[in-house]
Amino acid sequence: MQQIVAIVLPVFALIGIGYALAATRLLSVSADDALSEFVFVVAIPLLILRIVVTADFAGASAWRLWVPFFGSFAISWILGTMLIRRLFARDARAGLVAGLAAGYGNTTLIGIPLVLAAFGNDGSVPMALIIAVQLPIMMAAVALLMVRAERLDGVSPAGGSARAIIGSIFRNLVTNPIIVGIIAGAIWRESGVPFSGLPSDIVNRVADMASTLALIAMGMNLHKYGIRGHIAPGLVLTFLKLIIMPALVLIIARLVGLSPIPTKVAVIAAACPTGITPFLVAGRFNTGEGLASNAITVSTLAAVASVVLWLNVLSWV
């Protein structure tokens, strides 16, 4: 138990430091935005590039990892949408925001540091496999479901043709820094060029600080979101995200025979608090911002306890 707490507390303490920096205004709002952009555009992509170049993918069973994780992702998304629409009488757009909040975790800013702290380099391969697939699937699903939700609510804008949607998805994917990092890492790996010398030294220097900066940036972002209005929907979504989804991942992983380390990584990735994407989608809809903000804030605060819980469960099973 002490070892688990020693893993979890430093991760969330760094988030707390970021929150304190924003709350006390020791760093300005512009510094918050600049740090977040540096982490997302430079530091995390280089960390992922290093993982892809140096990781040992031999023997990794991708489908046994993807089935439990993305199957649980889909179930949690559907439950989140249904519960928010039926229990709280929200429209289709808010339902989409809620479903995304219940399924899409902050695997980049929080998941990677947690997995590396808990499982070391052994956890980097399954985490890279999850991130490599999660982002394209999520972007495509959100783009298509956004159009559907707008049509259901009778507010569909112009330019929502299938061709325009596919083009938008493709442009977003090829320019996304995380995807660029994955592709660049794959090209480097396949080229046979050794990961050494000045290029690797530069990558290592930036990648080594990626986790720390990502957690501080997450804390600063958390201050920006805060709690907005009615908190009950946020609590429902937090329960789905931090308890139901990891439990589903663990059950399905056992059923498909996923090996221990990938199982642990998949469960912790599922137990990550809600990421910022639901808030961005809500901003596009101009509705559901409070719902997304509450889910992000409450799930991040509750994740301190839930991650400890799931690490203990994983040690027991």
N, C-alpha and C positions, 0 to 999 in steps of 0.2 A: 504493500500500500504506500509506504513512504517513497519507494522508487517511482511509483506512478505519479504521486503528487509532485515529486521533483521534476518529472517530465512536463507535467501540465502547467504548473504554476509559472515557470519562467516565460512560457509562451503567452499566457494571458496577462502576465505582469507587463510585458512589452506593449500589449494592446492598451493596458491601463496607462502606461506612460504616454502613449500617443494621445489618449483621451485627455489626460491632464495637460499636455502641451497645448491642445486646442482649447480646452475649457479656461485655462489661465491666460490664454492669448500670448504665451511666451513665443509662439510661432504664429504668424499671420495666416489668414485664410489663403492667401496666395502661396504661402509656403506649403500648406496642406495640399493644395492642388498640384504644385510642382513635385512634391515628394511622391504623391500617388501616381502621377504620370511617369516619373522616372522608374518607379517600381514596376509598373505595368508594361511600359514600353521597352525598358532596358534590362533591369535587374532580373526579374522573373524569367523573361525569355532566354537570357544567357544561362540562368540556372537550369532551365529545361533543356537547352542545347547541350550543356555538359552532361546531364543525365542521359540523354539520347546517345551521345557520342561514346560515353564510357561505360554505360550499364551493360550487364550481361543478360541478354534476353533469351539465352539458350534454355529450353525447357519451360518457358513461360507459356501457359495455356490461356490465351487471350479470351476465348469464348467462355471459359469457366469463370473468368473474372467479370466479363461484361454482362452475362446473363443475370447473375444476382444483383449487380449494382444497378444496371439500367432497367431491369424488371421492377425493382423496388422503387427506382426513380419514377417510373411511369405510374405505379400504383399510388405512391404518395402524392403525385401531381393530380391525379384524378380525384383522390379523396379530398385534397385541399380545395379544389374547384367546387366539388359537390357540397361540401360542408359550408363553405362561405356563401354560396348562392342560396342554399336551402335554409340554413340556420339564421343567416343574417340578411337574407333577401337582397343580395347585391346583384348587379347586372353582369353580363357576360365578360365585359372587360375586367371588372374587379375579380371575377372568378378566375380569369387567366392569370392575373397578377398573383392571386392567392395560390393557385396550383403551382406556379413557378416558385413561389416562396417556400412551399412545402417540400419541393423536390430538389431545387438547385442550391447546392451548398457552396460555401466559399473555399473551394478546394485549392485555389491558387494562393491567396494571401494567408489563409490559416491552415489548410490541409497539408500543404507541402512542409511547412515548418514543423507541424505536429508529427507527421509521419517520419521525417528525418530525425526528430528528437527521440521518438519512441522506438523506431526500428532501424535507424541508421541507413546505410546504403542499400541494405536488403529490401527496404520498403520503396526505394526510388523507382524500380522497374514497374511494379503494379500501379503506382501512382501516376507514372508517365503514361501508361496504357489507358488509365481512366481519363486523364485530362485530354489526351489526344483525340478521344472519341466524344467525350462529353460536350466539348465546345461546339464542334460542327453539328451534332445532333440537336443541342439546345438552340443554337442560332436558327437552324432550319425549322424546327418545330415552332419556335416563338414567332417567326416571321409569318408562317402559314396560319397559326392560330390567332394572331393579332388581326389578320384580315377577316377571319371567320367571326371573331368577337365583335368587331366593328360592324359587320353586316347584321349580326343578330341584334345589336343595339340600335341599328338604323342610323349609324353615323359614319358609314364607310366613305373614306375620302377617294378622290380620283387617283388613278395610277395604281390600282390594286390588282392588275391582271397577273395571271400566272407567270407570264414571261418577265414582267417587271419584278415580281417577287423573287424568282430564281436568280435574275441578274443581281438583285440587291444582296441575296444570300452569298453568292459567289464573290462579289466585291468585298463584302465584309470579312469573309473567310481568308481570302488571299492577302488582305491588308492587316489582319489581326496579328499583333505582335507575338502572341502565344503560338499561333499556327506557324508564323514565320520562324520562330525559334525551333519548333519541332521539325519543320522541313529543312532548315539549315543544319540542324544536328544530324538528320538522316543523310543528307548529302555529304557532310563531313565524314560520317561513319562509313558510308559506302565507297567513298573516294580512296580509303586506305591511308590517308594522310595521318601520321601519328599525332596524338593529342599531346603536344609538347612544344617547347620553345616559347617565344614571345606571345603568339596568339593564345595559347592555352594559359599562359600566366595572366594575361589580361582578363580572359574569361573567368578564370578562377578567382581573381581579386574581386570582380564585380559579383559573381555568383555567391561567393562566401558571405557577402553582406546582404544578399537578397532577402533571406528569411527574416532577419532582424528589421530591416527597413519596411518589409511588407507588413509586419505586425504593428509597427508604430504607425504606418499609414492607415491601417485598418482602424486603430484606435482613434485617430484624428477624424476619419470618416464617420465613425460611430457617434461622435459628438455632433456632427452635422445632421445626422438622421434623427436621433432622439426618439421620444415617445410622443405620438400625435393622436390625441383624442381617445376614442373607444379602444380599450386594450384587449378585450375578450377575443376578437378574431386573431390577434397576434399570439395570444396564448395557445389557441387551437392549432395554429400553424406551427408554432414552436414544438408542441407535443408531437405532431406528425413528423417534423423534420428531425428532431433529436432522439425520439424514442421509437416511433413506428418504423421509419425508414431503415435505421440501423438494424432493428430486430428482423425485419424482412430480409435484409442483405445476409445476415448471419444464418437464418433458416435456409434460404435458397442456396447459399454457398455450401452448406453442409450437404444438401440434397444433391448438388451437382459434383461433389467431390473436390472442391477447390482446396488447394494445399494451405497450410497454416498461415504463412506470412502474407500471401495475397488476400486471404480471408480477413486477417486483422487490418490490413491496409484498406480494404473495401469497406469494412465496418466503420473505421475511423473517418474515412472520406465521406461516408453517408452521414456520420454524426457531426459533421462540420455545420456551423450555423449558416443561416441563409446569406447568400451573397448579394451584391448590390444590383444585379441584373433586374430583379423584380421592380426595384425603385426606378430604374431607367425606363422600363416598359410602362410603368404607371405614369411617368412623366410624359411619355409619348401619347398615352390615352387621355392625359389630363384628369385622371380619376384613379383612386386607389393608392395615392402617395402615402397617406397615413397608414393604410393597411400594410404596405411594403415596409415602411419605416419602422413600424412597431415590430414586425416579424424579424427584421434585421437586428434591431436593438435587443429585444427580449431573448431571441435565440442565441445571440452572442454572449449575453450575460449568463444565460442558463447553461451554455456549453461548457463553462468551467466545471460544473458538477457532472454534466452528462458525459463528457469525455473521460473523466475519472471513472464514472460508472462503467462505461463500455470497455475501458482498458482492464478493469477488474473482471468483468464478464469474460472477456477474451482470455484472461489468465486462468479462469476457472474451467473453461470448456476446451 
